[in-house]
Structures are given as C-alpha cells and as structure tokens.
Amino acid sequence: MLDGIRANAQSWGVKLAFGIIIVVFVFWGIGGRSSPRGIVATVNDRNITELEFRQAYAQMEQNIRNSIPGATPELLQSLGLEQNTLQSLVMRKLLEAEAERLGVEISPYELRRVVESMPYFLDKDGGFSADLYLTTLQNSGQSAAQFEDNLRRDMLPEKMQALLSAGAYAAPQSVRNIYNYQQERRKINYMLFPAEKHMSLAAPSQQDIEAAYEERARLYAVPPRVRLEYVALDPAQMSDPSGIDDAAVSAAYEARRDSFFVPERVRASHILILVPENASAEEISKAEDSIKAIEERIRGGEDFAAVARESSQDPGSAARGGDLDWFERAQMVPEFADAAFALKPGEMSGPVRSPFGFHLIKAAEHQASATRTLEDVRDELRAALATERAVTGLQDKADALLAAVMGGQGMAEAAGAEGLTVKDSGLVSADDLAQTLRLRASDVQAVMAAPAGEILDSPLPTDAGLLVVRVAESLPAMTRPLDEVRDELAAALTLDKARALAVDEAEQARGEFADGRPGKDLAPEVRESEAFDRQGYVPYLGVSTDLARAVFEVPAADAGKDLWLDRAFPVDDGAVLVSLAEVSAPDEAAWLTEGAMREQQVRSQRAALMFQAYIMELSRRARVRILMPELVQPRAVPQA
C-alpha cells in the first residue's frame, strides 16, 4: 500500500529515466571486486546500495506494468530498465548533493501538507486523522519517522526541479505564433487523375510478384502462436450471494463502515472568462469587465444556461450550458471550490477569480457528506462477500480440476463436474495472450514454450481469477507462403503501378498548362478540398505528407490566385495536381479558449529543457563508478 501512497512522489524517477536526460555510460568507471559488498555504484562520495537499486528497479518495473498491463519480457528488456534504474538513482544522488550545497530542503510544513493531503489518512469527514496515519503505517511495517524520511527524499528532486526551472518564461506573442503555426488550416484546388483507369495496364508479371515477395517477406511474418483449451475460475462468476446471510452482511458493514463514506459534493454550473495568471493589468481589467457584464445580464433575467452556451470560454462545459455535474471539494481549485460550496441551491455567485480566469458559479444541488446506510449497500456488500468466499476456495478448486485433468480425465468432463466450461482461445500470439487473457509476462512465456498437448502444471493467475490451461496446438514463427499471399500482393503491385502511371499522366497534363494554369478544358475537373493541417491527412485524398509540406510552403498571399504547384502528388486513388485555394488562421475565440493552456504547455516544456541542461552539467562533472556491473546489465529473456 505504501507504494501507492508514495506513487506520485516517485514519479520523478521515471521522468528522469525515460524523458528528461540520457547519461552516456561509457564514461562511467567500472570498479573491481575489491569494492565494498552491497554497493552497486558510487556517485562522487555517495553510495548506491544494492537494496536501493533493487527497490527502485521493482518500482520502475511496476510503474511500467501499470501503464502497459501486457508488457512482455522482451518489451521490458528493450526499455533497458537496469540502466535506467541506475541512471535515475545517480540523478537522485546528484540532486541530493546539489540540494545540500544550495541549502534546499523539504520543510516540516511542506512534508505535513503532502501527508495531510493523502486520501489514505483522511477520516470519514475528509479531514486528516493522526490515529489513522499511525495505524496505517504500523500495519504496513513502517514507523512515521521512516515513512516521512522516505517521503522527504522522494519530494526533494521535484522541489529542486521546480526551483531550478522557476525562471522558465514564454512570451505570449511567441506562444501565439507557435499556436498559429500549428493550428493553421489550408484548402486546395485539385485535379484528380484516377489510378483506376490504368489498372488494366498495370498487372504485374509472375517475376514481378516473386521479386516483390522476396523484398517484402518481413511484411508476411507471423509470430509463434498457440491454441489453448482453458477453464477460467472467476470468483465473481462462481460466487453465490444467496449463501451469505444477513448477519454476515451486517457484521461486514460495521467492519467496513468507513469505506462507505461519501464526501460532501455539489452540482453546479459556471461561466468562465479566461485570463492567464500572469496576465497584464489591462487583460485582467478587460476580463473582469466581461464577467461583470455577463453577471448583469443574468441578474437582469436572462437564463444562465443560455448565456453560458453563448459566452463561456470553457470548451468542456459551455455546450452543456455550463453544467459541471457533481464534484467534490478536492476536485476543484480552492478559489472555485470555496465559492461553489458556500452557495445554496439556486444561488449564483459574483465574479470569482481562479488561476483560469473569472467565473460566475450557479449551484444546483448540494449534498452533505454522509455514510451510505446498510440498506443502501446491502446487495453490493452481499455480492462482495460471496466473491471473497469464492476466492478463499479458488486455489483448492483449481488444484482439484488440474489434478483430474492430469490424471487422464478430459478437460470438458473435469470442468463439467465443477459446473464450469472449457473455452478455446483460437490461434493467438504472445501479445494476444497478454491482452485478452491478462496473463503475467512470465506465464505468457511458459505457455508459448510448452509443446502441443501439454497441460501446465499449475493454475495461472489473472486479474479475474485462475486459469487451468492445456496447450492444444503450438505453431512456430513462420512467413506466410507466396501461394497464400499471391493475390493480395498482386493487387498491391497493380495499384502501385497504376498510381505511378497516374502520376505520369498528371505530370504530362501539368506540362501543358499555359502560364502555370489549366486550360478551359480542364477547368470542370477542378475540385476544392476540405481544410487540413500540416499533419498530412487530406480528407477524401488520404495521407500525403509531401503534399501537405508543399502546400504549406506556398506563401499565404498566393491563396486563391490559381497558381498550380509544378509537380504531381500521389494519393490513395491516383495522383493530383494542386493549387492553394484558402488559408484559415485560428480565430480569436479559439485562442481565448486555448491560449492560457498553450502558454502553460510551452512554459512547462522550457522548464524541462532548463532542468535537463542543469542535470546534464551535473552529470558531466560527476564521478560515477559502477561496482556491480553484473547487476546493471540487461537480463536475457529466456528463449523457447
């Protein structure tokens, strides 16, 4: 549980390891066998112990598995977790030393603020409980001093990052320029030269097909696959709520009463006029005048929802008339929450300033904190107890089923005796197993390595229970034979050749343009596209990054002048000749909606770059010696 409590504080390590910096290991010294036992590496005069390394590795691996539940051993190996774990610990040691040099530390106030905000230590009224805090830590085998020391150590790198990058600045105009560049849309006039008319001339020869097959063989590679017969023992499906009496439900309710606590919450709507925190006095005054004018309209009798749809600059709620649905106090910034929770149902606040801008808030409903009653939760609690009871005997039932099958009884017969059914996975790859059956990476490897006909000698755990598995069929990696793919390959080659012929046709037509413009005979063939961005997807024509790049290089002043680009571009259905028809810049309303968020994004990016440069300099000057190289080398993945 403490891993969960400290998860947010530990996130910096993953950021350092995978996004912020790269340390070149070749410049790090390798120590000899005379090094102190249990020391993985030294960073200047600080040690990284084996215990620290193994704990950090386990945490990093768990973070990745949480993000990628089906992560295979090959994927984990490709990420270089050993080196990244060491790298993150080196960065931790460098930052700890730098914090000492600069006199930076986590104050008791900062530590207390973080601890008191952790939901694990809040009582039913949402307040911090010292007794719950101490009891929770005691149950998990840590003292308060140990926990706070670890937490303080985890918080320090984030504080250092915040301090070292505090000067990051993004000029509003430069952010606007970046935004305009990214959000600009263009339309083209185009003439399509269809590939379809050339299909009869584009059929490949058998020699062409065979040559293409050799070149594209990797496209037809099929990974190893297995077909499983399995019995799923899911406690939720096997449970019997009718077997749980009322006395057991009542006792469980009393024992778990705290889990049925529902915090105070409000349902409200709002109207937002955006203004950045660092806005000028003129911008703030303008936004404040706008929100006051809106307030006067509503107090004068206009409908709040109608005005919100028309005037609110919150894109998430404006279309719903400003409705924010139900929310708890902690879900909103303090300024907004304080105002919303002070309102009575039906009341509207005056202008409220938050980091996002100015709000008008109208409360619809207000529910006080409460604990759900036994009657409210009786059915769900009964079902939960039945599932827990089923879990208790799940392993014994799985073992009995497995013993019957390994003793010679058929899977279907053995499963039927327990009221269960046998399922067939069909032919699946290792990735399919991880995603559909939710098997652990090690179990996926065991299944893929088993020969056809083998029954795995222990039930496999999943997030839904246990599986008893028989490998019914096992196929090695292969390349689909030419006879199997001949038709689809011939079709692809035909289209490629027809498209090339269409490009030739378009180029020839372009060469006949007078003064770079099509003649009257071609004018009826000209169509206008929908607007598209720099990413390269043109509606109805497909993805063409070359086309998009060329179109966005045309000066905006040339839009609509019938100036055709001097080459043809292949598209999904053939080839096109194009001219720039229209340029659309983001309008002011769009910028007002997104500008503050974009400024924050750019500041965050620049702050990360500042911190990266600082860390790189610390790393460049660091004396790092690896004393246990065997521990930080990538671990080989067992081969089937």
C-alpha positions in Angstrom: 0.0 0.0 0.0 2.9 2.4 0.7 3.9 2.1 -2.9 0.6 3.6 -3.8 0.9 6.3 -1.1 4.2 7.3 -2.5 3.5 6.8 -6.1 3.2 10.4 -7.0 6.3 11.4 -5.2 8.3 8.7 -7.0 7.1 9.7 -10.5 10.2 11.9 -10.9 12.4 8.8 -11.3 10.5 7.5 -14.3 10.5 11.0 -15.8 14.3 11.3 -15.4 14.9 7.8 -16.7 12.7 8.0 -19.8 12.2 11.6 -20.8 14.5 14.2 -19.3 18.1 13.1 -19.7 20.4 10.5 -21.2 23.7 9.7 -19.5 26.4 8.1 -21.6 27.5 5.0 -19.6 30.7 4.6 -21.5 32.3 7.4 -19.5 31.5 5.8 -16.2 34.2 3.9 -14.5 33.9 0.2 -13.7 35.2 -0.8 -10.2 37.0 -4.0 -9.2 36.0 -6.9 -7.0 37.6 -5.3 -4.0 34.7 -2.8 -3.8 32.5 -2.8 -0.6 29.9 -5.5 -0.5 26.4 -4.4 -1.3 27.4 -1.2 -3.1 26.2 -1.1 -6.7 27.8 2.3 -7.6 29.3 5.4 -6.2 28.3 8.9 -7.2 31.1 11.3 -6.2 31.2 10.4 -2.4 27.7 8.9 -2.2 26.8 5.2 -2.4 24.0 3.5 -4.2 23.3 0.3 -2.3 22.1 -3.0 -3.7 18.9 -2.7 -1.7 18.2 0.8 -3.1 18.8 -0.5 -6.6 16.5 -3.5 -6.3 13.7 -1.4 -4.7 14.0 1.2 -7.4 14.1 -1.4 -10.2 10.9 -3.1 -8.8 9.1 0.2 -8.5 10.1 1.2 -12.1 9.0 -2.2 -13.5 5.7 -1.9 -11.6 5.1 1.6 -13.0 5.6 0.3 -16.5 3.3 -2.7 -15.9 0.6 -0.4 -14.6 0.9 1.7 -17.8 1.3 -1.3 -20.1 -0.5 -4.2 -18.5 0.5 -6.6 -21.2 4.2 -5.7 -21.2 6.3 -8.7 -22.3 9.8 -9.6 -21.0 11.1 -8.6 -24.5 9.5 -5.1 -24.1 10.9 -4.7 -20.6 14.3 -5.7 -21.8 14.1 -3.3 -24.7 13.5 -0.4 -22.2 16.8 -1.1 -20.5 15.3 -1.0 -17.0 18.6 -1.9 -15.3 20.5 1.0 -16.8 17.5 3.4 -16.4 17.2 2.4 -12.8 20.8 3.1 -12.1 20.6 6.3 -14.1 17.6 7.5 -12.0 19.5 6.7 -8.8 22.6 8.6 -10.0 20.4 11.6 -10.7 18.8 11.3 -7.2 22.3 11.3 -5.6 23.4 14.3 -7.7 20.3 16.3 -6.8 20.6 15.4 -3.1 24.2 16.7 -3.1 23.2 19.8 -5.0 20.3 20.5 -2.7 22.7 20.3 0.3 25.1 22.7 -1.4 22.3 25.2 -2.1 20.6 24.7 1.3 17.4 23.4 -0.2 15.4 21.0 2.0 11.8 19.8 2.5 10.4 21.9 5.3 8.2 20.3 8.0 5.3 22.4 6.6 5.8 21.0 3.1 6.0 17.5 4.4 2.9 17.9 6.5 0.9 19.4 3.7 1.7 16.4 1.4 0.9 13.8 4.2 -2.3 15.5 5.2 -3.5 15.5 1.6 -3.1 11.7 1.1 -6.5 10.0 1.0 -5.2 7.0 2.9 -5.0 9.1 6.1 -8.4 11.0 5.8 -11.3 10.3 8.2 -14.9 10.0 7.1 -15.3 13.8 7.2 -12.4 14.2 4.8 -10.0 15.5 7.5 -6.5 14.3 8.3 -6.5 11.7 11.1 -3.3 11.3 13.1 -4.6 8.0 14.6 -5.4 6.6 11.1 -2.0 7.8 9.9 -0.1 5.9 12.6 -2.3 2.8 12.4 -1.9 2.6 8.6 1.9 2.9 8.9 2.1 0.4 11.7 0.0 -2.1 9.7 2.4 -1.8 6.8 5.5 -2.2 8.9 6.9 1.3 9.0 7.3 3.9 11.6 6.2 7.5 11.0 9.9 8.6 11.0 10.8 6.0 8.4 7.9 6.9 6.2 8.5 10.7 6.4 12.2 10.3 5.8 11.5 8.3 2.6 8.8 10.8 1.5 11.1 13.7 2.1 13.7 12.1 0.0 11.2 11.5 -2.8 9.9 15.1 -2.7 13.3 16.7 -2.9 14.0 16.1 -6.6 10.7 17.6 -7.6 11.4 20.7 -5.4 14.8 21.0 -7.0 13.3 20.8 -10.4 10.7 23.5 -9.6 13.4 25.8 -8.2 15.9 25.3 -10.9 13.4 25.9 -13.7 11.4 28.7 -12.0 12.8 31.2 -14.5 11.2 29.5 -17.5 9.3 32.1 -19.5 7.2 32.0 -22.6 6.5 35.4 -24.2 2.7 35.5 -25.0 3.4 36.5 -28.6 5.8 33.6 -29.2 3.3 31.2 -27.9 0.6 32.7 -30.1 3.0 32.3 -33.1 3.5 28.7 -32.3 -0.2 28.2 -31.9 -1.0 29.9 -35.2 1.6 27.7 -36.9 0.2 24.5 -35.5 -3.5 25.4 -35.9 -3.4 26.9 -39.4 -5.6 25.1 -41.9 -5.5 25.2 -45.7 -7.7 24.2 -48.6 -6.5 23.2 -52.1 -8.0 23.2 -55.5 -7.1 19.9 -57.1 -7.5 17.8 -60.2 -7.6 14.0 -59.6 -6.0 11.6 -62.1 -7.5 8.3 -61.1 -5.3 5.2 -60.8 -8.4 3.1 -61.8 -8.1 4.0 -65.5 -4.6 2.5 -65.6 -5.3 -0.8 -63.8 -5.6 -2.8 -66.9 -2.1 -1.8 -67.9 -0.6 -2.3 -64.5 -0.9 -6.0 -63.9 2.5 -7.4 -62.6 4.2 -10.4 -64.1 4.9 -13.6 -62.1 8.5 -12.5 -62.0 7.5 -9.1 -60.5 5.4 -10.9 -57.9 8.2 -13.2 -56.9 10.7 -10.4 -56.7 8.3 -8.3 -54.6 7.6 -11.2 -52.3 11.4 -11.5 -51.5 11.6 -7.8 -50.8 8.5 -7.7 -48.6 8.9 -11.0 -46.8 9.0 -9.3 -43.4 5.5 -8.0 -44.0 4.2 -11.5 -44.1 6.0 -12.7 -41.0 3.7 -14.5 -38.5 4.9 -14.7 -34.8 4.7 -18.0 -32.8 1.1 -18.9 -32.0 -0.7 -21.3 -29.7 -4.2 -22.5 -29.3 -5.3 -23.1 -25.7 -8.1 -25.0 -24.1 -8.7 -23.4 -20.7 -11.1 -23.3 -17.8 -11.5 -19.9 -16.2 -12.2 -19.9 -12.5 -13.6 -16.4 -11.9 -14.7 -15.9 -8.3 -17.2 -13.2 -9.3 -18.9 -15.7 -11.6 -18.6 -18.6 -9.2 -19.9 -16.8 -6.2 -23.4 -17.4 -4.7 -24.7 -14.3 -2.9 -27.7 -16.3 -1.6 -25.3 -18.2 0.6 -24.4 -15.0 2.6 -26.9 -14.5 5.5 -28.0 -11.1 6.8 -25.9 -11.4 10.0 -22.7 -11.7 7.9 -23.7 -8.7 5.8 -24.4 -6.6 9.0 -21.1 -7.6 10.6 -19.2 -6.7 7.4 -20.9 -3.4 7.2 -19.8 -2.4 10.7 -16.3 -3.5 9.9 -16.1 -1.6 6.7 -18.3 1.4 7.5 -15.5 3.9 6.7 -15.4 2.6 3.1 -19.0 3.7 2.5 -18.3 7.3 3.4 -19.4 9.8 0.7 -17.7 13.2 0.9 -19.7 16.5 0.6 -20.4 17.4 -3.0 -22.1 20.0 -5.1 -23.6 20.1 -8.6 -23.1 23.4 -10.2 -22.7 25.3 -13.5 -20.3 28.1 -14.3 -19.4 30.7 -16.9 -15.7 31.3 -17.5 -13.9 34.2 -19.0 -10.3 33.1 -19.5 -7.4 35.2 -18.3 -3.9 33.8 -17.5 -2.4 34.1 -14.0 0.4 36.3 -15.4 -1.9 38.5 -17.5 -1.3 42.2 -17.7 -3.4 44.6 -15.6 -5.2 45.6 -18.9 -6.1 42.0 -19.7 -7.3 41.4 -16.2 -9.5 44.5 -16.3 -10.9 43.6 -19.6 -11.8 40.1 -18.5 -13.3 41.4 -15.2 -15.5 43.9 -17.2 -16.7 41.0 -19.4 -17.7 38.8 -16.5 -19.5 41.7 -14.7 -21.4 42.5 -17.9 -22.5 38.8 -18.1 -23.5 38.9 -14.4 -25.7 41.9 -15.0 -27.5 40.1 -17.9 -28.3 37.1 -15.8 -29.4 39.1 -12.7 -31.5 41.1 -15.2 -33.5 37.9 -16.1 -31.5 36.1 -18.8 -31.2 32.3 -18.5 -27.9 31.2 -17.0 -27.5 28.2 -19.3 -28.3 30.1 -22.4 -25.8 32.8 -21.6 -23.2 30.1 -20.7 -23.6 28.5 -24.1 -23.1 31.8 -25.8 -20.4 33.4 -23.6 -18.5 30.9 -21.6 -14.9 30.2 -22.7 -14.8 26.8 -21.0 -15.0 24.4 -24.0 -15.8 21.4 -21.8 -19.0 22.8 -20.3 -20.2 25.7 -22.5 -22.1 23.4 -24.8 -23.9 21.9 -21.8 -25.0 25.4 -20.5 -22.1 25.5 -18.1 -23.1 22.3 -16.3 -20.1 20.7 -14.4 -22.2 17.8 -12.9 -21.4 16.7 -9.4 -17.9 17.4 -7.9 -16.2 17.2 -4.6 -14.2 20.0 -3.0 -10.9 18.4 -3.8 -11.7 18.2 -7.5 -11.6 22.0 -7.9 -9.1 24.7 -7.3 -9.6 26.2 -3.8 -10.9 29.5 -5.0 -13.6 27.9 -7.1 -14.4 25.2 -4.5 -14.8 27.7 -1.7 -17.3 29.8 -3.6 -19.3 26.9 -5.0 -19.6 25.1 -1.7 -20.8 28.3 0.0 -23.8 28.7 -2.3 -27.3 27.5 -1.6 -29.1 25.6 -4.4 -30.3 28.1 -6.9 -27.9 30.9 -5.9 -25.3 32.4 -8.2 -22.0 33.8 -7.1 -20.5 37.1 -8.0 -17.3 37.1 -10.1 -14.8 34.6 -8.7 -11.1 34.8 -9.7 -9.2 31.5 -10.1 -5.9 30.6 -11.9 -8.0 30.0 -15.0 -9.8 33.4 -15.1 -13.1 34.8 -13.8 -16.1 32.6 -13.1 -19.8 33.0 -12.3 -21.0 29.9 -10.5 -24.6 28.8 -10.0 -25.3 26.0 -7.6 -28.0 23.4 -8.5 -27.8 20.8 -5.7 -25.7 20.4 -2.5 -25.2 17.1 -0.7 -23.7 17.0 2.7 -21.1 14.3 3.5 -22.7 11.1 4.6 -22.1 7.4 5.2 -24.2 5.1 3.0 -26.6 3.0 5.1 -26.7 -0.7 5.4 -29.8 -0.8 3.3 -28.1 1.2 0.6 -25.2 -1.2 0.2 -26.7 -4.5 1.4 -26.9 -6.1 -2.1 -23.4 -5.0 -3.3 -21.9 -6.0 0.1 -23.5 -9.4 -0.1 -22.1 -9.9 -3.6 -18.7 -8.8 -2.4 -18.7 -11.2 0.5 -19.8 -14.0 -1.8 -16.9 -13.2 -4.2 -14.5 -13.2 -1.2 -15.8 -16.5 -0.1 -15.3 -17.9 -3.6 -11.8 -16.6 -3.7 -11.0 -18.4 -0.4 -11.6 -21.8 -2.0 -10.5 -20.9 -5.5 -7.0 -22.3 -5.4 -8.3 -25.7 -3.9 -10.9 -25.9 -6.7 -8.3 -25.1 -9.4 -5.9 -27.7 -8.0 -8.6 -30.3 -7.9 -9.5 -29.6 -11.5 -5.9 -29.7 -12.6 -5.3 -33.0 -10.8 -8.3 -34.6 -12.5 -7.1 -33.4 -15.9 -3.5 -34.5 -15.3 -4.9 -37.8 -14.1 -6.3 -38.5 -17.5 -9.8 -37.1 -17.3 -10.8 -34.9 -20.3 -10.9 -31.1 -19.8 -14.6 -30.9 -20.6 -15.5 -33.7 -18.3 -13.5 -32.4 -15.4 -14.8 -28.9 -15.9 -18.4 -30.1 -16.1 -18.1 -31.8 -12.8 -17.4 -28.4 -11.2 -20.1 -26.6 -13.1 -17.5 -25.0 -15.4 -17.0 -24.9 -19.2 -13.9 -25.3 -21.4 -13.1 -22.3 -23.6 -10.9 -22.3 -26.8 -8.6 -19.3 -27.4 -8.2 -19.9 -31.1 -4.7 -19.4 -32.5 -3.1 -16.4 -30.6 0.3 -14.8 -30.3 2.1 -13.9 -27.1 0.8 -10.3 -27.3 -2.8 -11.7 -27.7 -2.4 -13.8 -24.6 -1.2 -10.9 -22.5 -4.1 -8.6 -23.7 -7.0 -11.0 -23.9 -6.4 -13.4 -21.0 -4.4 -10.9 -18.9 -1.6 -13.3 -18.1 1.6 -12.3 -16.5 4.6 -11.9 -18.8 6.3 -14.9 -17.2 3.2 -17.1 -17.7 2.9 -16.0 -21.3 6.5 -17.2 -21.8 5.7 -20.5 -20.2 2.6 -21.0 -22.3 4.5 -20.1 -25.5 7.3 -22.5 -24.6 5.0 -25.5 -23.9 4.7 -28.2 -26.6 1.3 -29.1 -28.1 -0.7 -31.4 -25.8 0.9 -30.2 -22.6 -1.1 -29.3 -19.5 0.5 -26.6 -17.5 1.3 -28.0 -14.1 -0.1 -25.1 -12.1 -3.1 -22.8 -12.5 -2.2 -19.4 -14.0 -3.3 -16.2 -12.1 -5.1 -13.4 -13.9 -6.8 -10.3 -12.7 -10.1 -12.2 -12.8 -9.1 -15.4 -11.1 -7.2 -18.5 -12.2 -6.9 -20.5 -15.4 -6.3 -24.2 -15.9 -4.6 -24.4 -19.3 -3.9 -27.1 -21.9 -1.8 -26.2 -25.0 -3.9 -27.8 -27.7 -1.8 -26.5 -30.6 1.6 -24.8 -30.9 2.9 -23.2 -34.2 6.4 -21.8 -34.6 7.1 -18.4 -36.2 6.7 -18.5 -39.9 6.4 -16.5 -43.1 3.1 -16.8 -45.0 3.9 -18.7 -48.2 3.8 -16.9 -51.6 0.8 -19.0 -52.7 -1.2 -17.8 -49.8 -0.4 -14.1 -50.3 -0.1 -14.1 -54.1 -3.5 -12.4 -54.8 -3.1 -9.6 -52.3 0.4 -9.0 -53.3 -0.6 -8.8 -57.0 -3.4 -6.4 -56.1 -0.9 -4.1 -54.2 1.6 -4.2 -57.0 -1.1 -3.4 -59.6 -2.3 -0.4 -57.6 1.3 0.9 -57.1 1.9 0.7 -60.8 -1.4 2.3 -61.7 -0.7 5.1 -59.3 2.7 5.7 -60.8 1.0 5.8 -64.3 -1.5 8.3 -62.9 1.4 10.5 -61.7 2.9 10.3 -65.2 -0.4 11.4 -66.7 -0.7 14.2 -64.2 2.9 15.4 -64.9 2.2 15.4 -68.6 -1.0 17.5 -68.1 0.9 19.9 -65.9 3.4 20.4 -68.6 0.6 21.6 -70.9 -0.7 24.3 -68.5 -0.5 27.8 -70.0 1.3 30.3 -67.7 1.0 27.7 -64.9 -2.8 27.5 -65.2 -5.0 24.7 -66.5 -6.8 25.3 -69.8 -10.6 25.7 -70.0 -10.9 22.0 -71.0 -9.6 21.0 -67.6 -11.4 23.6 -65.5 -14.5 21.5 -64.9 -12.3 18.8 -63.3 -11.1 21.2 -60.6 -12.4 20.4 -57.1 -11.9 22.1 -53.7 -10.7 20.1 -50.7 -11.8 20.4 -47.1 -9.4 22.2 -44.8 -6.4 20.2 -43.5 -3.4 20.8 -41.3 0.3 20.2 -41.5 0.0 16.5 -40.4 -0.7 15.5 -44.0 -4.2 14.0 -43.9 -6.3 15.5 -46.7 -10.0 14.4 -46.5 -11.0 12.1 -49.3 -7.5 12.0 -50.7 -5.7 10.3 -47.9 -2.3 10.9 -46.1 0.3 12.6 -48.1 3.0 14.4 -46.1 4.8 15.5 -49.3 1.6 17.2 -50.5 0.9 18.9 -47.1 4.5 20.1 -46.8 4.5 21.6 -50.3 1.1 23.3 -49.8 2.1 24.8 -46.5 5.3 26.2 -48.1 3.2 28.3 -50.5 3.0 31.9 -49.3 -0.4 32.6 -47.8 -0.7 35.7 -50.1 -0.9 33.3 -53.1 -4.1 31.7 -51.9 -6.8 31.8 -54.5 -4.6 33.0 -57.3 -4.8 29.8 -59.4 -1.1 29.2 -59.1 -0.6 25.5 -59.5 2.3 23.6 -58.0 4.7 22.4 -60.6 4.6 18.7 -59.8 2.0 15.9 -59.2 1.5 14.2 -55.9 0.5 10.5 -55.5 -2.6 10.0 -53.3 -4.7 6.9 -52.4 -6.8 6.9 -55.5 -4.2 8.1 -58.1 -2.4 11.4 -58.4 -3.3 15.1 -58.0 -2.3 18.5 -59.3 -2.9 21.2 -56.7 -3.1 24.9 -56.1 -3.6 26.8 -52.8 -7.2 27.8 -52.5 -7.6 29.2 -49.0 -5.7 29.8 -45.7 -7.5 29.8 -42.4 -5.8 31.0 -39.3 -7.2 30.2 -35.8 -9.8 32.8 -34.8 -9.6 34.9 -31.7 -12.3 32.9 -29.9 -10.2 29.7 -30.3 -7.1 31.4 -28.9 -9.1 32.8 -26.0 -10.3 29.3 -25.2 -6.9 27.6 -25.5 -4.3 30.3 -25.1 -3.8 30.0 -21.3 -3.3 26.2 -21.6 -0.9 26.6 -24.5 1.2 29.2 -22.6 1.4 26.7 -19.7 2.5 23.9 -22.0 5.3 26.0 -23.5 6.5 27.1 -20.1 6.5 23.5 -19.0 8.5 22.4 -22.0 11.0 25.2 -21.5 11.3 24.4 -17.8 12.0 20.8 -18.6 14.8 21.9 -21.0 16.3 24.2 -18.4 16.3 21.4 -15.9 17.7 19.0 -18.5 20.6 21.3 -19.1 21.3 21.7 -15.4 21.2 17.9 -14.9 23.5 17.3 -17.9 26.1 19.6 -16.5 25.9 17.9 -13.1 26.3 14.5 -14.8 29.2 15.7 -16.9 31.1 16.7 -13.8 30.1 13.6 -11.8 32.5 10.8 -10.8 30.4 7.7 -11.2 31.9 4.2 -10.6 29.9 1.1 -11.2 31.0 -1.5 -8.7 28.5 -4.3 -9.5 28.3 -4.3 -13.4 26.6 -7.7 -13.4 23.6 -6.2 -11.7 23.0 -3.4 -14.1 23.4 -5.3 -17.3 20.2 -6.2 -19.3 18.8 -9.6 -18.2 18.5 -12.1 -21.0 15.0 -13.2 -21.9 14.6 -17.0 -21.9 14.1 -18.4 -25.3 11.5 -21.0 -26.1 
